[in-house]
Amino acid sequence: MTSQEQPLLDQMTPEQTSSQLDSPQQPFPQQTVRERVRIAISGRASTTGLVINSAIALLILLSAFFFALQTYPLPSRLRLGIELADRVILTLFTIEYIVRLWSAKRPLRFFFSLYGLIDLLAVLPFLLSSLDIRFLRLIRWLRILRLARFFEQEAWFNRMNGYESLILAKILFTLCSIVFIYSGAIYQAEHQVNAENFGTFLDAVYFSVVTMTTVGFGDITPTSELGRGLTIMMIMTGIALIPTQVGEFIQQFTKVRGSSLVVCDRCELIGHERDARYCRRCGAELPKSTEAAKVLTNEQHTDTL
């Protein structure tokens, strides 16, 4: 204790002096295991979370690839290995869902949230594996929707050309997800009764794209009631959703090409409007000089390639 602090202590009451000596600083409350787990799996401002979510995204894509691959004639040993790997992935997804539910601030709210319901549908075949229910084979194609969560996390898109590029990525994901889900569903519905037309996943993709774009060649037609019902849904989706998504895609693509690649000195975000003065993310003032701002329009960048 210094000589300057002694007079201050002399003026205090015994209770204040004891309190000052026993706890000079209030320590920050330590995070519980539940909070640390929630931060880790959220992937926000955490290297560990980014690694975990990257692994989850990779498993989702791998699972989708296995689904498509299983529609082709494969050697029995290879098919058995793929089925085993898919079961392992599904087990990991189930564990992840339980951990997310346990670590959520409000578990009941997470359970009924959009992402919570998507996660539940993804693991439902594992939870009801003892039951032979046909719709379980259909909803497994919805597993690709679990990737939608990662488009809400900025950590995955820190280096993208601004907000327009993120919208562009979301539109592409929406279009690809619609085609993938409908293709898997129509294949599952028609393969058993119409294997000649729906022999592989590629046949189903061809039918889905032709149907949703309302081209309708007529060379492949569904025969089951479920297949025809899915076809009606494809046509309605193609009329209502596809044109707006494609139009938005072209608009955002044009907007991204016309933006300037100005790099923020503070957060290093790339891509701002040409007349922007402040960063769209952190609010810092953007560099004014061409050399410091690293300004390069996309058209000029294309010419230099």
Residue pairs with C-beta under 8 A, 6 or more apart in sequence:
1 9
9 17
9 20
12 20
31 39
34 102
34 103
35 103
37 99
37 102
37 103
38 103
38 104
38 105
39 46
39 49
40 46
40 48
40 49
40 52
41 49
41 52
41 53
41 96
41 99
41 100
41 103
42 49
42 153
43 49
43 50
43 52
43 53
43 150
43 153
43 155
43 156
44 153
44 155
45 155
49 155
50 155
50 156
53 150
53 153
53 156
56 96
56 146
57 147
57 150
59 89
59 92
59 93
60 143
60 144
60 146
60 147
61 147
62 85
62 89
63 86
63 89
63 90
63 143
64 143
64 144
64 180
66 82
66 85
66 86
66 89
67 86
67 140
67 141
67 184
67 201
68 184
68 201
69 82
70 79
70 82
70 83
71 187
71 191
71 199
71 200
71 201
71 204
72 200
72 201
74 82
87 126
90 123
90 125
90 126
91 126
93 119
93 122
93 123
93 126
93 143
93 146
94 123
94 126
94 127
96 119
97 119
97 120
97 122
97 123
100 110
100 116
100 119
101 107
101 110
101 111
101 116
104 110
110 116
111 117
111 120
115 146
115 148
115 149
118 142
118 145
118 146
118 148
119 146
121 139
121 142
121 143
122 140
122 142
122 143
122 145
122 146
124 136
124 139
125 136
125 137
125 139
125 140
128 136
137 188
138 184
138 185
138 188
138 189
140 184
141 180
141 181
141 183
141 184
141 185
141 188
142 181
144 177
144 180
144 181
145 177
145 181
147 173
147 177
148 173
148 177
150 156
151 157
151 166
151 169
151 170
151 173
154 281
157 165
157 166
157 169
158 267
158 268
158 269
159 268
159 270
160 166
160 169
160 270
160 271
161 256
161 259
161 261
161 270
161 271
162 256
162 259
162 269
162 270
162 271
162 272
162 280
163 280
164 252
164 255
164 256
164 259
164 271
165 252
165 256
165 271
167 248
167 252
168 249
168 252
168 253
168 256
171 245
171 248
171 249
171 252
172 249
174 245
175 242
175 245
175 246
175 249
178 212
178 237
178 241
178 242
179 205
179 208
179 209
179 212
182 208
182 212
182 230
182 233
182 234
182 237
183 201
183 204
183 205
183 207
183 208
184 201
184 204
185 230
186 198
186 204
186 207
186 208
186 222
186 227
186 230
186 231
186 234
187 198
187 200
187 201
187 203
187 204
189 222
189 224
189 226
189 227
189 230
190 197
190 198
190 204
190 222
190 223
190 224
190 227
191 198
191 199
193 223
193 224
193 227
194 222
194 223
194 224
194 227
197 203
197 207
197 220
197 221
198 204
198 207
198 220
198 222
203 220
206 220
207 220
208 234
210 216
210 217
210 220
211 231
211 234
211 235
211 238
212 234
212 235
212 237
212 238
212 242
213 238
213 242
214 235
214 238
214 239
222 228
222 230
222 231
256 271
256 298
257 298
257 299
258 297
258 298
259 271
259 272
259 273
259 274
259 297
259 298
260 271
260 272
260 273
260 274
260 295
260 296
260 297
261 270
261 271
261 294
261 295
261 296
261 297
261 298
261 301
262 270
262 271
262 272
262 276
262 286
262 287
262 293
262 294
262 295
263 269
263 270
263 287
263 293
263 294
264 270
264 272
264 279
264 281
264 282
264 284
264 286
265 284
265 286
265 287
265 292
266 279
266 282
266 284
267 279
267 281
267 282
267 284
269 279
269 280
269 281
269 282
272 279
272 280
272 286
274 297
276 286
277 285
277 286
278 284
278 285
278 286
279 285
279 286
286 293
287 293
287 294
